[in-house]
Amino acid sequence: MKMPSSIPSTIAGVYQQSQWCSLSALGDNYERTYYGQVIHQELPAYERFWQLFVLPFRVPDDVWVNIDLAPHHEAVCIHSYSILRASIRAFDLRAEAGRNKELRDDVGSEVFDDFCIWLSIAYDRFKQLCGALYFYVARPTDELRRSLKAWDKHAQDLDPFLGSGIRGRLDAAQDDVDIYRHFIVHAGKFPGGLDRVPTPEGVRNHLLYWSEWAKLSKKGPEKWTANTLDRMDIINQFWKVYVGLANEFWETTVNRMLEVLGDGPYPDHEKVHLPAQASSVGGPHTSGVLPVPLFPQVPSGTTYPPELERKPREGSNS
């Protein structure tokens, strides 16, 4: 396909033209539904990343991504979208936890555990994205077909390019979440109640000694409170850290691409398509006209990790 003369071939040139394109008008149903509440308010740098790495690879006048791309280009698009889906699921669970806390003064063990699971999934997708970005940046002509499960093995290879330590901090933050994801599956059953769970140090030191927690719970509320944390406080802290790191990663990646490689050729630039400006602009809550999902089917040569929606729990408003 011959590249339209109106579309530049450099990374900086493509990005300059894509900045007037908004997910509020051009995203799929999911992206447009959550644009104002989540993307615009909580994860604004996601849209900037999308403008540089995803939008130019889409099928003309659609939200499908062109499947005739190098596998690492496909992987960048797929995993960035998977991150968004997992992030929004965690956002919804945080909101559900807040409602439970307000109505019953109890987050609920299932909601707490699900929040930790989905936030950890989002962090894990960042590892996959980093590996795909490494090939995008350093080995753009590599055409070996790989399973998407292997991209995370190259995540550390992106560190010299990013140069900010952000990927390592994403890993450390995931470790903090995984302490609760893996070990506090039955948080509501810990003795002492009060909608609390042990501190991370407590989990590490006393996980195998349930009797120690039972003894602690009998020493009075002050002793118990000093060694435990409120579940809603943990959820809010984990979300705050995640939002900060996710936005920093997307911003850092885009900035480094423009600073280091901006004058270079846009990968697969002959496949780049940018929609007409008249159909690309819109406010934060614009209702677009592109109803199909970004990945309604598996792109060729890949293994797409589906982000399956769970059915709402009984009595839940979500």
N, C-alpha and C positions, 0 to 999 in steps of 0.2 A: 504494500500500500504506500503510495507516494504521500509524503508529509505535506499538508497544506502550507502554502507559502506564508500564511499569516502566523504560523506557529514557529517560534525560534527553536534552535537546536541545542542551546546551552541550558544547563540546570538553572542558572539565575534567570535566564530569559523565560523559560517555561513557568517558573515560580512567580515571576512578576505578572504574567498574564493570568495565572490561576487565583491570585489573591482576591479578586472580586467575586469568586465563586464561593457560595456558602452552603454548608450542610442543611441549613434551614430551608433551602429551596431545592437542593439537588441530592439530598440524602435519601435513603430508602425510608420506608414507613417508620422503622425503629429509630433511626437517627433523627428524623424530623419530630417524632413524638417526644423524644427526650432532649431535644436540642436546647430549649429554653431552660429547663430545670437542671439538667446535668451537664451537657457539653458546654453550653455558654457560661454557666455560673461556676461549675466545679472543675471542668477539664477543658478549658478554652484552648490550650496548646494542642489538643488532639486535632482540632480543625486545621491548624496551621500545618501539622504533619500530613494530614489528609490532602491538603492542597498541593503539597510537593510530591508526595510519594504514591498517592492512590488515584486522585482525580484524573491525572493525565493518562492513566492506563485503562480508563473505562471504555466500554463499547460506546460509540457515538450515540448521544441522546438516550442513554440508558444508565442504570446503576450497576450493571454487570461489569466485572473486570475482564478485560481481554485475556483469553486463556492462551493466546499465542505469544507467551512471554517466556523469558528465562525463568527457571524454577524458583530462583531466589527472589525475583520480582513478584511472582505469584505469592511467595511466602510472606513477603513484606506486607502485601495487601491483606492477605488472609489473617495473619496474626495481629495486625493493628486493629482489624475489625473484631477479632476474638477478644482482645483486650477491652475494647469498648463494651461488648456484650457482658463480659464478666464484671466489669466495673459497675455497670448499671444494675446488674443483679445484686451486687453488694450494696449499692446505694438504696435499692428498694428494701433490702433486708434491714438496713440501718434505720430506715423510716418505720418499718414494722416494729422493730425493737423499741423505738422511741414511743410509739403508740401503746405498746404493751406496758412499758414502764410508767407512762402517764395514767393508764386506766387501772392497772393491777399492781403497780410498783414491782413488776417482775418482767425482765426482758424475755425470759423463756429459754430453756436450754437448747431447743431445736433451732430457734432463730439465731441464737448466739453461735452455735456450731456451724450453721449454714453460712452465716456471714463470714466466718473465718475461712471456710472452704472456698467460697467464691473469690474472696480477696486473694487467697493464696493462688488460685487459678489465674487471676489477672497477673500476679507477679510472675508466675511460671511462663505465661505467654510473652512477657517481656524478654525472658531468656531466649525463647524461640525467635522473637523479632530481632534481637541483637545478633544472633547467628546469621540470619538471613541478610541483615544489613551489612555484616562484614563482607559477604560475597558481593553485595550490591556496590560497596565502596571499593574493595580491594581486588576482587576477582570478577569483574563484570562480564567477562567472556566465558566464564565457566558454565558449561551447559550440561554437566552431569545431573541426571535426574535423581533426586534424593527424596527419601521419606521425610515429611515435615518433622517427625519425631527426632531427627538427628540434628536439627539446626542449633539446638541449645549447646551442643558440644563445641561450637565455635563462638559462643557468646563472649568469652574473655578476649578473643582475638580483636574485638571491636574497641577494646579499652584504649589502645594508643591513639586511635582516631578521635574518640570522644574527649579523652584527656582531662576529665573532670572527676573521676571516681564515682560517677553516678551509677554505673552498673553494679559496682560492689555494694553501694548503699541500698540499691534495690534488693540485692540478695540478702543483706543483713536484715532489712525490714521484713522480708518474707520469712526468715528464720524466726523472728519474733512472733509473727502470726501463727506459724506452724507449731509453735509450742502448744498453743491452744487448739489448733486444728487437729493435731494428732493425739493429744493427751487429755483434753477436757471434753471428751465426747458426751459424758454424762455429768456436766457441770452442775445441774440442778440437784444431783444426789449427794454432793459434798456436804458433810455435816456442818451445821451452823446456819444455813439458809441465808436470808437477807439478800438474795439475788447477787451473791458474790462468789468469786472463784479464787483459788490460790494465786499468789504472785508468781511470775516466771521462775524466780529463785526457789519458791516453794514447790513448784512442779518438779523442778530438776532434783531437788533434795529429798522430796517425800513422796514422789509418785508411787513407789512400790510399797509404801508403808501407810496404808489407809488408816491403821490404828492411830498413827500420829496425828492425823487430822481430826479424828474422833476425840482424842484427848484434848487437842487444842480448842475444840468447840465447847468443851466443858469448863474451860478456864475463864469464861466470861466474855461479854461482847467486845471489850476493849482489846483483849488479846487476839480474838478472832479477827476483828477489823484491821488490826495492825499487820496481820499476815495475809490479808486477802484484798482483792480489788473489786470494785463495783463493775458489773458486766457492761453497763451502758457507758461508763467512763472508758473502758478498754476499747469498745467499739468506736467511740468518737475519736479516741487517740489514734487508733489504727487507721481510720479513714483520713484524718488530718495528715498523717505522715504519708499515706499512699498518694493522696491528691498532690501534695507538694512534690514528691519524687516523680510521679508520672508526668506532670507538667514540665518539670525541669528536664526530664529525659527528652521529651518531644521537642522542647525549645532548643536544648543543646544540640540535638541531632540536626535539626533544620539549620541552625546557625553555623555549625561546623561544615555542613554540606555547601552552604553558600560561600563561606569564607575560604575553604580549601579547594573545593571542586566547582565553584559557581561558574567559572569561565569554561569549564570542560563540557563535553557533549552530554546531553541528557540520555541516559541508558534507553535503548530501544526507541530513540526519538522518532523514528519513522512510523511508530505505532501510536504516538501521542495524539490525543484528541482533547480539545477544550471546547466546551459548549459555547453557543452564542451568548454574548454578554446579556442580552435582553432576558434570557431564561435562567440566568445564573445568580442574580441578585435577589436579596430578600432580607427581611428583618428577622429577629430572633425567633419569632413564632410563625413564620411564613408557612402556609400550607402548600407544599409542592405538588407536582403532578407525576412523580416517578414512584409508583406504588410497589414495585417488586423488590425483594430482598437483594442485598449486595451479592450474596452467594447462594442463590436458590438451588444450585447443583454443584457437584464437586468439580473444580477445575481439572483439566486433564493432567495426568502425571503427578498428582498430589494426593495426600491423605488428609482431608479436612477434619479438624477436631471440632465436631459440632457442639455448640453451647446450648444444651437442651434446657428448656424451661420446665420447671417443676409446677405441678398443679397447686393452686393456692391451698394452704392449710384450712381445715374446717374452722369457720368463724373468723377467718382473716379477711381484711378489706383489700388486700393486695392481689 
